[in-house]
Amino acid sequence: MREYLENYYKNYGYEQEDIDVLLATFDKIFQNEKAKEYFEEAVMLYEKSIDCDYGQIIDLADKAAKEAYVYEYTAEILVFMCLTKKLKEYYIEKGVDLSIYDNTVQDIRYQMNDCKATRNILGVIYIHWCIGFMKMERFAIGRFQYEIIKFGTNYSKDGKEINAQHKVLNLHIPGSGEPLNEELALKSFEMAKEFYKGLIDEPMAVKCSSWLLYPEHEQMLSHESNIYRFMQLFDIIDYGIKKNNGDLYRIFGTEEKRVEYLSENTSLQRAYKKHLLNGGKTGYGVGVRFL
């Protein structure tokens, strides 16, 4: 299992300092017989069935962490990294292109980087998020990630209609560091349309709920910015305010809530800091687009 992790980190571009911490934590777990037993049991559950009890897997990872005196976040991410070995076999069994597998498992690294930036710990803050990938319910296709959901309301445009029960694609934007430009977005839409053909209802549509679609961006951001241009790809059908200025960490890479201490290193950060100092709030928008 350790050898698999070493190759996994090499293949997916992990930083050496992070590799050293992850492997040292893995070794500490496996040097403790009880912790090792919990860890291996967690991995074995997934190897037996993709429809396993993921809550039990997380509980076992946490037990391993307590036995070995390591962070639960790190034990959890190590277990899920080990699950990717069997996940690849499930992809092959179901005939899913392995380029999608490669793209999908990268999200673990993106989540780890967020946890490192905000908590100074290698792990995943919301480990339950990773379950969708392991269950093969969420796939990274091009720039975005998709999963099938029911639309939840009624919507029509240009003679096309969908209702609350209509199966559509729910879109997520991973923190991959890739630009959020129109070319990559449209390419991802086309790839998703082909991948999900016959799996969702016609007319095919994508739904996105994200801070990136917050209508206030119309006034805050340059109309030449990638975020503004991304917004134009959707019809915004709903929006809301985030409690306690949630999602600031996505913009500033920190859980700092005191506005005066927020950094101003990018045009987005400067725009948001000005917005907040003027009494503005963070929020989100819900967008829809026919494919």
C-alpha positions in Angstrom: 0.0 0.0 0.0 2.9 2.4 0.7 4.4 1.7 -2.7 1.1 2.4 -4.3 0.9 5.8 -2.5 4.5 6.7 -3.5 3.6 6.1 -7.2 0.3 7.9 -6.8 1.9 11.0 -5.5 4.5 10.9 -8.3 1.9 10.4 -11.0 -0.4 13.2 -9.8 2.1 16.0 -9.1 2.2 16.2 -5.3 4.8 18.5 -3.7 7.7 16.6 -2.1 7.2 18.3 1.3 3.6 17.1 1.3 4.6 13.6 0.2 7.1 13.4 3.1 4.4 14.4 5.6 1.8 12.0 4.1 4.1 9.0 4.1 5.4 9.8 7.6 1.8 9.7 8.8 1.1 6.5 6.9 4.2 4.9 8.5 3.1 6.1 12.0 -0.3 4.5 11.5 1.2 1.2 10.3 3.6 1.0 13.1 0.7 0.8 15.5 -1.0 -2.6 15.2 -4.5 -1.4 16.2 -4.3 1.6 13.9 -3.1 -0.5 11.1 -6.0 -2.9 11.6 -8.5 -0.1 11.5 -6.9 1.4 8.4 -6.8 -1.8 6.4 -10.4 -2.7 7.4 -11.5 0.7 6.0 -9.8 0.0 2.7 -11.1 -3.6 2.6 -14.7 -2.4 2.9 -14.4 -0.5 -0.4 -12.5 -3.3 -2.1 -15.4 -5.6 -1.4 -18.1 -3.3 -2.8 -18.4 0.2 -4.2 -21.8 0.3 -2.4 -20.1 0.0 1.0 -20.8 2.0 4.1 -18.7 5.1 3.6 -19.5 6.4 7.0 -18.0 3.3 8.5 -14.8 3.9 6.3 -14.5 7.4 7.7 -15.1 6.2 11.3 -12.4 3.5 10.9 -10.0 6.1 9.6 -10.7 8.3 12.6 -10.1 5.4 14.9 -6.8 4.8 13.2 -5.9 8.4 13.7 -6.7 8.3 17.4 -4.7 5.1 18.0 -1.6 6.5 16.2 -2.0 10.1 17.5 -2.2 11.7 14.1 -4.6 14.2 12.6 -8.0 12.7 11.6 -8.0 14.8 8.5 -4.7 13.2 7.4 -5.8 9.6 8.2 -9.0 10.2 6.3 -7.3 11.5 3.2 -4.7 8.6 3.3 -7.5 6.1 3.4 -9.3 7.7 0.4 -6.0 7.9 -1.5 -5.7 4.2 -1.0 -9.2 3.7 -2.2 -8.2 5.2 -5.6 -6.4 1.9 -6.4 -9.7 0.0 -6.4 -11.5 2.9 -7.9 -9.4 2.5 -11.1 -10.5 -1.1 -11.3 -14.2 0.0 -11.0 -13.6 2.4 -13.9 -12.2 -0.3 -16.0 -15.1 -2.7 -15.2 -17.6 -0.1 -16.1 -15.7 1.0 -19.3 -15.1 4.6 -18.2 -12.2 6.3 -20.0 -9.2 6.4 -17.6 -8.5 10.0 -18.6 -11.6 10.8 -16.7 -10.3 8.8 -13.7 -7.0 10.7 -13.8 -8.9 14.0 -13.8 -11.3 12.9 -11.1 -8.8 11.7 -8.5 -6.9 15.0 -8.8 -9.7 16.5 -6.8 -8.2 14.9 -3.7 -5.1 17.0 -4.1 -7.1 20.2 -4.7 -9.1 19.5 -1.5 -5.9 18.8 0.4 -4.4 22.1 -0.8 -7.4 24.0 0.6 -7.1 22.2 3.9 -3.4 23.0 4.1 -4.0 26.7 3.3 -6.8 27.2 5.8 -6.0 24.7 8.6 -2.3 24.1 8.0 -3.0 20.3 8.0 -2.8 17.9 5.1 -6.3 16.4 4.7 -9.8 17.1 3.4 -12.0 19.4 5.5 -15.2 17.9 4.1 -14.2 14.3 3.5 -17.8 13.3 2.7 -17.3 15.3 -0.5 -14.9 12.6 -1.8 -17.6 9.9 -1.4 -19.3 11.0 -4.7 -16.1 10.3 -6.6 -15.6 6.9 -5.0 -19.1 5.9 -5.7 -18.7 6.9 -9.3 -21.5 9.4 -9.0 -19.4 12.5 -9.8 -16.9 12.7 -12.6 -14.3 15.3 -13.6 -14.8 15.9 -17.3 -12.5 18.6 -18.7 -12.5 21.8 -16.5 -15.6 20.9 -14.5 -17.1 18.1 -12.4 -20.6 16.7 -12.9 -23.2 14.6 -11.2 -26.8 13.7 -12.0 -29.5 15.5 -10.0 -33.2 16.4 -10.3 -33.6 20.0 -11.4 -35.9 21.0 -8.5 -38.0 23.7 -10.2 -39.5 24.7 -13.6 -37.5 26.5 -16.3 -38.0 27.3 -19.9 -36.1 29.1 -22.6 -36.3 29.3 -26.4 -39.1 26.7 -26.5 -37.2 24.2 -24.3 -38.7 23.3 -20.9 -37.7 21.3 -17.9 -39.5 20.6 -14.6 -38.6 19.8 -11.1 -38.2 16.0 -11.8 -36.1 16.5 -14.9 -32.6 14.8 -14.6 -29.9 17.4 -15.2 -26.2 17.7 -14.6 -25.1 19.5 -11.4 -21.8 21.3 -12.1 -18.9 21.9 -9.7 -15.8 24.0 -10.3 -12.7 22.4 -8.8 -9.9 24.5 -7.5 -7.5 23.1 -10.0 -5.7 26.3 -10.8 -6.7 26.1 -14.4 -8.2 29.3 -15.8 -11.9 29.7 -15.8 -12.2 30.8 -19.4 -15.0 30.4 -22.0 -13.0 28.0 -24.2 -12.4 25.5 -21.5 -16.0 25.8 -20.2 -17.6 25.2 -23.6 -15.2 22.2 -24.2 -16.2 20.7 -20.9 -19.9 21.2 -21.7 -19.5 19.3 -25.0 -17.6 16.5 -23.4 -20.2 16.1 -20.6 -23.0 16.2 -23.2 -21.4 13.2 -24.9 -20.5 11.3 -21.7 -24.0 11.7 -20.2 -26.0 11.1 -23.4 -28.9 8.8 -22.6 -28.2 9.1 -18.8 -30.1 12.4 -18.2 -33.3 13.7 -19.6 -33.8 15.7 -22.8 -33.4 18.5 -23.3 -30.0 18.2 -21.6 -29.2 20.9 -19.2 -26.6 21.8 -16.6 -27.2 23.5 -13.2 -24.6 25.3 -11.2 -24.9 26.8 -7.7 -21.7 28.7 -6.8 -20.3 31.8 -5.3 -18.9 32.4 -8.8 -22.4 33.2 -10.1 -23.2 35.7 -7.4 -25.1 38.5 -9.1 -23.2 41.2 -7.2 -20.2 40.4 -9.4 -21.9 42.4 -12.2 -21.0 45.6 -10.2 -17.9 44.4 -8.4 -15.8 42.8 -11.2 -14.4 43.9 -14.5 -16.6 42.7 -17.4 -13.4 41.4 -19.0 -12.7 39.1 -16.0 -13.0 35.3 -16.4 -15.6 35.2 -13.6 -17.9 37.7 -15.3 -17.6 35.9 -18.6 -18.3 32.6 -16.9 -21.5 34.1 -15.5 -22.7 35.0 -19.0 -22.8 31.3 -19.9 -25.8 30.8 -17.6 -29.2 32.2 -16.8 -29.1 33.1 -13.1 -32.4 31.8 -11.8 -31.8 32.3 -8.0 -29.3 33.8 -5.6 -28.7 34.3 -1.9 -26.4 35.7 0.8 -23.9 33.5 2.5 -24.1 33.3 6.3 -21.1 34.9 8.1 -19.5 35.8 4.8 -19.0 32.1 3.9 -16.7 31.1 1.0 -14.2 33.8 1.8 -11.5 31.1 2.0 -12.1 30.3 -1.7 -11.1 33.9 -2.5 -8.5 34.7 0.1 -7.1 31.2 0.9 -7.7 31.7 4.7 -10.4 31.4 7.3 -9.7 35.0 8.4 -13.1 36.8 8.8 -11.8 40.2 9.8 -12.0 42.2 6.6 -9.2 44.6 7.4 -6.7 41.7 7.6 -7.7 40.1 4.3 -5.0 40.2 1.6 -5.1 42.3 -1.6 -2.8 40.3 -3.8 -5.2 39.8 -6.8 -7.8 41.9 -8.5 -10.5 39.6 -7.2 -9.3 40.0 -3.6 -9.1 43.7 -4.0 -12.6 43.9 -5.4 -14.0 41.7 -2.7 -12.3 43.5 0.1 -13.6 46.8 -1.1 -17.1 45.3 -1.4 -17.0 44.0 2.2 -15.5 47.2 3.6 -18.5 49.0 2.0 -20.9 46.8 3.8 -21.4 44.2 1.1 -21.8 40.5 1.7 -20.7 37.3 0.1 -23.3 35.2 -1.7 -24.0 32.7 -4.5 -26.0 32.4 -7.6 -27.9 29.4 -9.2 -27.5 29.2 -12.9 -28.8 26.9 -15.7 -27.7 26.3 -19.2 -29.1 24.0 -21.9 -26.4 21.8 -23.5 
